């Protein structure tokens, strides 16, 4: 699952000031005895926060995000881009993460957006370089999701900034697992923990300390 994510314009082989009040997370820590609570968040109202006693974390996910798996049999064996060696299953984590974001925003091609259909669209619209390296901005013509910025390196997008993106529904595709994998951020919990839709593994969250690069997109709800 380890290809894609290298610089500001395109993905590679990974063979305005934004502030989020920390008081909100402190309040969540005080309610860890609850299994599920309703709370009015200052930016997003009437959302459910779910407590996981197994990992002792509270999960805050203000928006619904589609989950796709890159090894789904429907597209797993399709060549990634025009590669002769890589498939969506073997190396399509970044592209699959983008497909999840686009589908969550209600976009279409006009067929339903999924890793298979998005891969085909990218092939026809100059979405790859070097056969299978995704061009992060190549999906801008599809709809409201527009490439905003590539934050390169650990800590370049701060925890408050990443939380702000979650609160406002900005799609953020994050590089994890030592730079070998990409996932879509969907929520957060205990300070430093971010929940994700992981297209390649069963993980549902990663620690901020293990996040290396950040691809941020703007949408109609998040500028």
N, C-alpha and C positions, 0 to 999 in steps of 0.2 A: 504494500500500500504506500509506496514511498517515492513517488515521482510527482513533482510540481511544487514550485514556490521559491523563486530566486531573486527577482528584483522588482523595481517599481512598475514596470510595464507588463511583465509576463511572469507566469509561474514557471518553475524549473524543476529540476530533479531534486527531490528532497530525500532521492534514492533515499477655530473659536474656542476657547477655554471651556472644559467640561468638568463640573464638580458634582459629586454625589455625597450628601450628608452621611457621615459615618454613624450618626445616632440611630438611623434606621436599622442597621445591622445589630447594634447593641440591644435594641428592643427585641429583635428576633431571637437573640440568645436567651432572653428572659422567658421566652414562651416555648422552650424546647420540650416541655412536658406534654404539649398538645400533639395530637396525631394529624389534625388538619384544622386550620383556622381561616377565618375571613378577616381581612384587614384592609383598610383604605390607605393605599399608597399615595404620596403627594402628586405623582405624575400619572399613575394608572389606577383607576378606581375598581373596586369590587373584584379583586383578583384573589385566587386561592394560593396560600402558601402551604406546602406539604412538608411535614417533618418525617425524616427517616431515622427511626431508632437504631437501625443497623449501623449506619455510619455517623450517627449523631449530628446530622446536618439538616438545616432548613433549606428547602429549595424554593426559590422565587423565580417563576417563569411567567412574565407578564403577557406574553404573546404565544400563540400556537405556531409551532414550527414543524414542518413535514420532516419525517425521518425516512431516508432512503439508505439502502445498503448497496455498496458498489459490487458485491458479489451475488446480488440477486440474479437467479438464472435467466431472467428476461434480458439481461444485457451483460452479464459477467464476462462472456467470451468475446464480446465485440472489441475490435482493436481500438485502443485509445488513440484518438487522432488518426494519423496515417502510419502509426508505428507498426513495424514488422515483428516486434517482440513483446510489447506491453499491451495489456488488455485493460478494460475498465476495472475488472476485479483486481488485477495485480498492481495498478498504479493510478486509479482514477479517483483518489480521495479528494483532491482539490476541486475537480470538476463536479463530483457528486455533491460536495458541500455547497457549491454554487447552485446546483440544481435544486437542492432542498430550499435554499433561500428564495429562489425565483418562484418555485411552486407555492411556497408559503405566502408570497405576496400576490398570488392570484394571476400570475403571468401565464401565457400560453404561446405556442409557436406556429400555427394555432393548435396543434395537438398538445396533449398534456405534457408538461415539462417533467422529465425524469432523467436520470443519468444517460439512458439510451438515446432519447430524443435530443437532449442538449448536446451530446457528443456529436450526433449527426449534424446539428445546426452549426456547431463550431467548425466542423470540417468544411462546410459549404460557405462559411462567412469569415474565413481568416482568423479563426479563434485559437489556432495553435501555431507555435514556432518550433523548429527543430523536431518536427513530426508530432510531438505530444506534450509540449509545454504550454499550458493555458495562458492566454493573454487576458489578464484580469479585467481590462476595460472593454474587451471585445463583446461583452454581453450588454453593453449600454443601450444598443438599439432595440433590444427586446421589449423594454418597458421602463418602469419607474426606477429600477435598481441601477444606480450609476456608481462606477468606481470613484472612490473618494481619495484614499491614501494607503500607501504601503508603509506600515511602521516596522522598520527593520531592526531587529535585535531585541533581546530580553529587556523589559521595562520601558521600551520606547512608547508604548501605549500604557498609561498608568492604570492601576486598579480603579480609581474613581472614574476615569475616562471610559474604561471597558464597562463598568456598571451603568454609566450614563447611556452607552450604546444599547445595552440590554433593556433599560427602562423605556427607551424611546423607539425600540424596534429597528435599530440599525443592524443590518446583517454584518457580522464579523466572522471571518474565516481565519482560524488560528493554527499556527504551526506548532505541533507538539511531538512527543516521543523523540527528543533529540534532533528535531528537524526532519524526521522521516515521514511525517504524517500530517494531514490537515483535517480539521473538524469545524463544525458550525457552532458558535456559542449561542446558547438559548436562555441562560439564567445564571443565578449565583446564590450562594448560601453563606456558610461561615466565611469570615474574611479570608480572601485568597483562594477560595474554591469557586470554580465556574462550571456550570452544567453545560453539556454539549449534546448535539446529535452527532454521533460518531459513525461515519459510513463504513468503517472497516473493522472496528473492534466493538466489544460489548460495553466498553466504558461509558458511563453516563456523566462523569465529571473529571476535570483535571485541575491540578493546582496551578495557580498563576505563575509560580516559580519555574514551572516546566514549559511555559509558553515562550516561543522564540521570536516568531514574526506574526504580524497582525495585518490582515487585509480588511479595510473598512469600506463599506458601501453606504451611499446615501439613498433615501427613498422619499416618497411623498410625505411619510409620517416622521421622517428623521433627516434633517438637513445639516 
